[in-house]
Amino acid sequence: MKKRFHVKRGDTVVVISGAHKGKTGKILEMIVAKDRARVEGVAMIKRHEKRRSETQPGGIVEREGSIHVSNLMLKEVYDASKRRKIVAAVTS
């Protein structure tokens, strides 16, 4: 049976809970087996990579980690929600 999510690759989303709350980005990849997604510029991790060849040097590479889909909301829905209006009122 195929899993269905409220977000898909290419959607612009807002992180609504967790350590990266409030950050916005585009979904780069969906990890269906773990119900997670990689979001551009969010949950950055450092990965130590081995040198593959002369053209592909190794080193410490920073890339996106994954976030559970339950912590993501479509940006259009977030902007239209009451939550966005409350956050805007508190910060100003």
PAFIKE-354108 format. One record per atom (N, C-alpha, C, CB): residue number from 1; atom name; x, y, z. Coordinates in Angstrom, 2 decimals, decimal comma. Glycine has a CB too. Layout:
# PAFIKE-354108
num_atomo_u_v_w
NUM_CA_X_Y_Z
...
END
This chain:
# PAFIKE-354108
num_atomo_u_v_w
1_N_0,84_-1,19_0,00
1_CA_0,00_0,00_0,00
1_C_0,88_1,25_0,00
1_CB_-0,96_0,00_1,22
2_N_0,53_2,21_-0,81
2_CA_1,32_3,42_-0,96
2_C_0,94_4,45_0,11
2_CB_1,13_4,01_-2,36
3_N_1,96_5,04_0,75
3_CA_1,72_6,07_1,75
3_C_1,42_7,39_1,06
3_CB_2,92_6,21_2,70
4_N_0,57_8,19_1,68
4_CA_0,26_9,52_1,16
4_C_0,56_10,55_2,24
4_CB_-1,22_9,62_0,71
5_N_1,15_11,66_1,83
5_CA_1,50_12,73_2,74
5_C_0,83_14,03_2,33
5_CB_3,02_12,91_2,81
6_N_0,77_14,96_3,25
6_CA_0,17_16,27_2,96
6_C_1,16_17,19_2,25
6_CB_-0,31_16,92_4,25
7_N_2,41_16,78_2,11
7_CA_3,43_17,55_1,39
7_C_4,12_16,64_0,38
7_CB_4,46_18,17_2,37
8_N_4,74_17,23_-0,64
8_CA_5,46_16,44_-1,62
8_C_6,72_17,18_-2,06
8_CB_4,56_16,13_-2,84
9_N_7,57_16,50_-2,80
9_CA_8,83_17,09_-3,25
9_C_8,55_18,35_-4,07
9_CB_9,65_16,07_-4,07
10_N_9,30_19,41_-3,79
10_CA_9,13_20,66_-4,51
10_C_8,25_21,67_-3,79
10_CB_8,56_20,39_-5,85
11_N_7,48_21,24_-2,80
11_CA_6,62_22,15_-2,04
11_C_7,46_23,04_-1,13
11_CB_5,59_21,36_-1,20
12_N_7,00_24,28_-0,92
12_CA_7,62_25,16_0,06
12_C_6,89_24,95_1,38
12_CB_7,58_26,67_-0,39
13_N_7,67_24,65_2,43
13_CA_7,08_24,31_3,72
13_C_7,69_25,15_4,85
13_CB_7,28_22,82_4,02
14_N_6,98_25,16_5,99
14_CA_7,44_25,81_7,21
14_C_7,55_24,73_8,28
14_CB_6,48_26,97_7,66
15_N_8,62_24,77_9,07
15_CA_8,77_23,83_10,19
15_C_7,95_24,40_11,34
15_CB_10,30_23,63_10,60
16_N_7,00_23,62_11,85
16_CA_6,08_24,13_12,87
16_C_6,43_23,70_14,28
16_CB_4,69_23,70_12,56
17_N_7,36_22,74_14,44
17_CA_7,78_22,35_15,78
17_C_9,17_21,75_15,73
17_CB_6,79_21,36_16,41
18_N_9,82_21,73_16,88
18_CA_11,16_21,16_16,97
18_C_12,23_22,23_17,02
18_CB_11,41_20,24_15,81
19_N_13,48_21,82_16,92
19_CA_14,62_22,72_17,04
19_C_14,69_23,75_15,91
19_CB_15,90_21,92_17,08
20_N_14,10_23,45_14,77
20_CA_14,18_24,34_13,61
20_C_12,86_25,06_13,35
20_CB_14,57_23,54_12,38
21_N_12,06_25,22_14,38
21_CA_10,75_25,85_14,27
21_C_10,84_27,23_13,63
21_CB_10,11_25,95_15,65
22_N_9,96_27,48_12,65
22_CA_9,89_28,78_12,00
22_C_10,70_28,87_10,72
22_CB_10,37_29,82_12,94
23_N_11,59_27,93_10,45
23_CA_12,40_27,97_9,23
23_C_11,57_27,53_8,04
23_CB_13,64_27,08_9,37
24_N_11,90_28,08_6,88
24_CA_11,17_27,82_5,65
24_C_12,13_27,27_4,60
24_CB_10,47_29,10_5,12
25_N_11,65_26,38_3,76
25_CA_12,47_25,85_2,68
25_C_11,66_24,97_1,75
25_CB_13,65_25,06_3,23
26_N_12,32_24,55_0,66
26_CA_11,69_23,70_-0,34
26_C_12,07_22,24_-0,05
26_CB_12,12_24,12_-1,78
27_N_11,13_21,32_-0,23
27_CA_11,40_19,90_0,00
27_C_12,25_19,37_-1,15
27_CB_10,08_19,09_0,14
28_N_13,42_18,83_-0,81
28_CA_14,33_18,27_-1,80
28_C_14,08_16,79_-2,04
28_CB_15,77_18,49_-1,36
29_N_13,69_16,08_-0,97
29_CA_13,54_14,63_-1,07
29_C_12,58_14,14_0,01
29_CB_14,92_13,92_-0,93
30_N_11,79_13,14_-0,33
30_CA_10,91_12,49_0,63
30_C_11,49_11,12_0,95
30_CB_9,44_12,37_0,08
31_N_11,60_10,79_2,24
31_CA_12,07_9,48_2,68
31_C_10,83_8,75_3,21
31_CB_13,22_9,59_3,79
32_N_10,14_8,06_2,31
32_CA_8,84_7,46_2,59
32_C_8,91_6,38_3,67
32_CB_8,25_6,88_1,32
33_N_9,96_5,57_3,66
33_CA_10,08_4,47_4,62
33_C_10,13_4,96_6,06
33_CB_11,33_3,65_4,32
34_N_10,65_6,17_6,28
34_CA_10,77_6,71_7,63
34_C_9,83_7,88_7,91
34_CB_12,19_7,13_7,88
35_N_8,95_8,22_6,97
35_CA_8,01_9,35_7,09
35_C_8,75_10,67_7,33
35_CB_7,02_9,10_8,24
36_N_9,85_10,88_6,62
36_CA_10,67_12,06_6,82
36_C_10,92_12,76_5,48
36_CB_12,01_11,70_7,49
37_N_11,39_14,01_5,56
37_CA_11,69_14,79_4,36
37_C_12,97_15,60_4,57
37_CB_10,51_15,72_4,00
38_N_13,69_15,84_3,48
38_CA_14,85_16,73_3,51
38_C_14,39_18,09_2,99
38_CB_16,06_16,16_2,66
39_N_14,60_19,13_3,80
39_CA_14,16_20,48_3,45
39_C_15,39_21,35_3,23
39_CB_13,24_21,07_4,56
40_N_15,38_22,11_2,14
40_CA_16,51_22,94_1,74
40_C_16,87_23,96_2,82
40_CB_16,19_23,65_0,43
41_N_18,11_23,89_3,31
41_CA_18,61_24,85_4,28
41_C_18,17_24,63_5,72
41_CB_18,21_26,19_3,87
42_N_17,49_23,53_6,01
42_CA_16,98_23,26_7,36
42_C_17,62_21,98_7,89
42_CB_15,42_23,14_7,35
43_N_17,94_21,96_9,17
43_CA_18,52_20,78_9,85
43_C_19,85_20,38_9,22
43_CB_17,54_19,59_9,81
44_N_20,73_21,35_9,04
44_CA_22,03_21,09_8,41
44_C_22,90_20,21_9,31
44_CB_22,75_22,43_8,09
45_N_23,53_19,21_8,71
45_CA_24,42_18,30_9,43
45_C_25,77_18,28_8,71
45_CB_23,81_16,87_9,53
46_N_26,81_17,90_9,44
46_CA_28,13_17,76_8,84
46_C_28,41_16,29_8,62
46_CB_29,23_18,41_9,73
47_N_28,88_15,96_7,42
47_CA_29,15_14,59_7,03
47_C_30,62_14,50_6,62
47_CB_28,20_14,12_5,87
48_N_31,35_13,54_7,18
48_CA_32,75_13,34_6,83
48_C_32,82_12,37_5,66
48_CB_33,58_12,79_8,06
49_N_33,25_12,87_4,50
49_CA_33,26_12,06_3,30
49_C_34,68_11,69_2,90
49_CB_32,57_12,78_2,17
50_N_34,83_10,46_2,43
50_CA_36,11_9,94_1,98
50_C_36,42_10,42_0,56
50_CB_36,11_8,40_2,03
51_N_37,68_10,63_0,28
51_CA_38,08_11,05_-1,06
51_C_37,81_9,91_-2,05
51_CB_39,58_11,46_-1,10
52_N_37,12_10,20_-3,14
52_CA_36,76_9,18_-4,12
52_C_37,77_9,10_-5,27
52_CB_35,36_9,46_-4,68
53_N_38,23_10,25_-5,73
53_CA_39,19_10,30_-6,83
53_C_39,88_11,66_-6,82
53_CB_38,49_10,04_-8,21
54_N_40,67_11,91_-7,82
54_CA_41,36_13,20_-7,94
54_C_40,35_14,34_-8,08
54_CB_42,32_13,20_-9,15
55_N_39,25_14,08_-8,78
55_CA_38,25_15,13_-9,03
55_C_37,25_15,29_-7,90
55_CB_37,52_14,84_-10,32
56_N_37,08_14,26_-7,07
56_CA_36,13_14,32_-5,96
56_C_36,88_14,25_-4,64
56_CB_35,10_13,18_-6,06
57_N_37,33_15,39_-4,12
57_CA_38,07_15,37_-2,86
57_C_37,14_15,09_-1,68
57_CB_38,80_16,71_-2,65
58_N_37,72_14,54_-0,63
58_CA_36,94_14,28_0,57
58_C_36,92_15,51_1,45
58_CB_37,51_13,09_1,34
59_N_36,47_15,34_2,67
59_CA_36,43_16,45_3,61
59_C_35,12_16,47_4,36
59_CB_36,64_17,76_2,89
60_N_34,92_17,54_5,10
60_CA_33,69_17,69_5,88
60_C_32,69_18,46_5,02
60_CB_33,96_18,43_7,24
61_N_31,60_17,80_4,69
61_CA_30,57_18,38_3,83
61_C_29,34_18,66_4,66
61_CB_30,23_17,43_2,63
62_N_28,75_19,84_4,48
62_CA_27,53_20,19_5,21
62_C_26,34_20,00_4,27
62_CB_27,58_21,65_5,74
63_N_25,33_19,23_4,74
63_CA_24,14_19,01_3,92
63_C_22,91_18,88_4,81
63_CB_24,30_17,76_3,05
64_N_21,75_18,80_4,18
64_CA_20,48_18,79_4,91
64_C_20,24_17,44_5,58
64_CB_19,33_19,12_3,96
65_N_19,78_17,49_6,83
65_CA_19,31_16,31_7,52
65_C_17,82_16,14_7,22
65_CB_19,57_16,41_9,06
66_N_17,18_15,19_7,88
66_CA_15,77_14,96_7,61
66_C_14,91_15,42_8,78
66_CB_15,52_13,47_7,31
67_N_13,67_15,76_8,47
67_CA_12,69_16,21_9,45
67_C_11,42_15,37_9,26
67_CB_12,38_17,75_9,31
68_N_10,79_14,98_10,36
68_CA_9,56_14,20_10,27
68_C_8,47_15,05_9,61
68_CB_9,12_13,70_11,68
69_N_7,67_14,43_8,75
69_CA_6,65_15,19_8,00
69_C_5,58_15,79_8,90
69_CB_6,01_14,29_6,98
70_N_5,39_15,24_10,11
70_CA_4,40_15,80_11,02
70_C_4,81_17,18_11,53
70_CB_4,17_14,86_12,19
71_N_6,09_17,52_11,41
71_CA_6,58_18,82_11,84
71_C_6,60_19,85_10,72
71_CB_7,97_18,67_12,41
72_N_6,04_19,51_9,56
72_CA_6,03_20,40_8,40
72_C_4,62_20,81_8,04
72_CB_6,70_19,73_7,22
73_N_4,50_22,04_7,53
73_CA_3,20_22,55_7,06
73_C_3,45_23,33_5,78
73_CB_2,50_23,45_8,16
74_N_2,55_23,21_4,82
74_CA_2,67_23,99_3,59
74_C_2,69_25,48_3,92
74_CB_1,50_23,66_2,62
75_N_3,54_26,23_3,24
75_CA_3,69_27,66_3,52
75_C_2,39_28,41_3,26
75_CB_4,81_28,25_2,68
76_N_1,67_28,06_2,20
76_CA_0,40_28,74_1,90
76_C_-0,62_28,54_3,02
76_CB_-0,17_28,24_0,56
77_N_-0,69_27,33_3,54
77_CA_-1,62_27,02_4,63
77_C_-1,19_27,75_5,90
77_CB_-1,69_25,48_4,87
78_N_0,12_27,75_6,17
78_CA_0,66_28,41_7,37
78_C_0,38_29,92_7,33
78_CB_2,18_28,16_7,48
79_N_0,58_30,55_6,18
79_CA_0,35_31,99_6,06
79_C_-1,12_32,35_6,23
79_CB_0,85_32,48_4,70
80_N_-2,01_31,44_5,82
80_CA_-3,44_31,71_5,92
80_C_-4,03_31,35_7,29
80_CB_-4,17_30,95_4,85
81_N_-3,26_30,68_8,14
81_CA_-3,79_30,19_9,41
81_C_-3,78_31,26_10,50
81_CB_-2,99_29,00_9,88
82_N_-4,52_31,01_11,56
82_CA_-4,56_31,91_12,71
82_C_-3,21_31,95_13,39
82_CB_-5,65_31,48_13,71
83_N_-2,48_30,82_13,35
83_CA_-1,17_30,72_14,00
83_C_-0,23_31,82_13,47
83_CB_-0,55_29,31_13,77
84_N_-0,22_32,03_12,17
84_CA_0,65_33,04_11,55
84_C_0,29_34,43_12,06
84_CB_0,54_32,98_10,00
85_N_-0,99_34,70_12,21
85_CA_-1,43_36,02_12,67
85_C_-1,04_36,26_14,12
85_CB_-2,95_36,17_12,50
86_N_-1,08_35,21_14,94
86_CA_-0,70_35,33_16,35
86_C_0,81_35,57_16,47
86_CB_-1,10_34,05_17,14
87_N_1,60_34,82_15,72
87_CA_3,05_34,98_15,75
87_C_3,46_36,37_15,28
87_CB_3,73_33,91_14,89
88_N_2,82_36,88_14,25
88_CA_3,11_38,20_13,71
88_C_2,78_39,28_14,74
88_CB_2,34_38,44_12,41
89_N_1,68_39,12_15,46
89_CA_1,26_40,11_16,46
89_C_2,22_40,12_17,65
89_CB_-0,18_39,81_16,94
90_N_2,71_38,97_18,05
90_CA_3,61_38,87_19,20
90_C_4,98_39,47_18,87
90_CB_3,77_37,40_19,63
91_N_5,49_39,23_17,67
91_CA_6,83_39,71_17,30
91_C_6,87_41,20_17,00
91_CB_7,32_38,95_16,11
92_N_5,76_41,81_16,67
92_CA_5,79_43,26_16,37
92_C_5,41_44,12_17,53
92_CB_4,88_43,57_15,23
END
